[in-house]
Amino acid sequence: MKKLTGIALLLMLGLTAMAQRTTHVVLITIDGFRPDFYTDPSWGMVNLRMMKEHGAYADGVNSVFPTVTYPNHTSLITGVAPAKHGIYYNTPFEPAGATGLWYFYYDSIKTPTLYDAVHKAGKTSANVIWPVTVGAPINYNIPDIWPIGKKDRRELMPSVSTPSSLWEEVQANATGKLGPLDFTMEDGEMIMDENVARMSAYLITTYKPTFTTLHLACTDHYEHEEGRDGFLVRKAVAGADRAIGTILEALKRAGIYDSTAVIITGDHGFVDIHRTFCPNVLLAQNGLLNNIKAGDWKAQFLASGGSAFLFLKDNKDVATRNKVISLLKALPADQQQLFQLADRQQLDAVGADPHAALALAAAKGVTISGTDKGELVKAAKGGTHGYFPNFKEIQTGFVAFGAGINSGTHIQEMNVIDVAPLIAQLLGLSLTADGHAPAGVIMK
């Protein structure tokens, strides 16, 4: 009897080990994701709280600077900061003025990503609207892109999806024919996150990719409108939790639930705002920024929410840089309190854009505008991000659950660049990164 019991125990241990082997990873970002969404039950994220209680979670995750969507999503899949991967902002600096172009294209990334590592290992990947993925080496790819000046993503999707038939395939099998408002965030609707989840679930059940990424954008959209709290924000957070549930159900239908690790994280937190600071107005008032389109300028700021980065027409023009600093320091005390200066040494320390002469890091409650007209300081409402990542409200969150994840692991603090090394380790991939998988998350 003892012998049979011993054999049964060995079989049970073996089956457990097999069940915990990680053969698939799903990485989900909730744009504007905050730790209180899963630590405070009033946010209603029942799926995520279950994952937190039976998996690993962090009290806070430090973003890269600026704390905006595209740089941080790229750091999540590379494990390095913007200075290395090359996605410095959501939109590239355009010396002749912004045209509405974003960093849509994968060839803008200067370092290897998890998609590269998966492809090199001969495994498959899938994606639904992860930033900077047009042209990425992803087997089943619906990238994040939209026509400049428009909100409807449908127009470009047939030409940028991989394979080219995928856009029609997911509509035929996952969502039904999408209308003009079905892939946008308008009028308080959450249907975009719902459709992103349905598409992702279809790709999981049909193709069982080794690595799947999806980006849920609605929460960020409504935090911009309402700030950190509000009816539409809570509705978006609940919708994101339902989207997570859709993915968990798809993993079960695909028969890979027990061999999949699911990671929920984000790109930044959020801050309520009440004032806008417009530093380009100061430059225009002092003859340093006359006509951008005509090339008549010496200095200009690229605004990025709670920050702005100074560019010089001549990178060696120390006199203009010093004049900008002097103008900022000569402002009245109440205006100087709206921001802090970050010099080149500080930017290098956090891996920010190596081409900027300096940056302004807004105080909490302040957003920075790129306009060069109107008042220097004006009222604002809603919420934003982009701040220097050195305070709690701008941190994002992290929950990991499933195969290979240690249940009950509590991380006090980690960084977005730690996520890619964690996934690479779970899947046995080779990836050179500056981040490190948080201790204790992965089962040994």
Secondary structure by P-SEA (a helix, b strand, c coil): caaaaaaaaaaaaaaaaaaacccbbbbbbcccccccccccccccaaaaaaaaaabbbbcbbbbccccccaaaaaaaaccccccccccccccccccccccccccccccccccccaaaaaaaaccccccccccccccccccccbbbbbccccccccccccccccccaaaaaaaacccccccccccccccccaaaaaaaaaaaaaaaaaccccbbbbbbcaaaaaaaacccccaaaaaaaaaaaaaaaaaaaaaaaacccccbbbbbbbcbbbbbbcbbbbaaaaaaaaccccccccccccccccccccbbbbbbccccaaaaaaaaaaaaaaccccccccbbbbcaaaaaaacccccccbbbbbcccbbbbcccccccbbbbccccccccccccccccbbbbbccccccccccccccccaaaaaaaaaaccccccccccccccccc
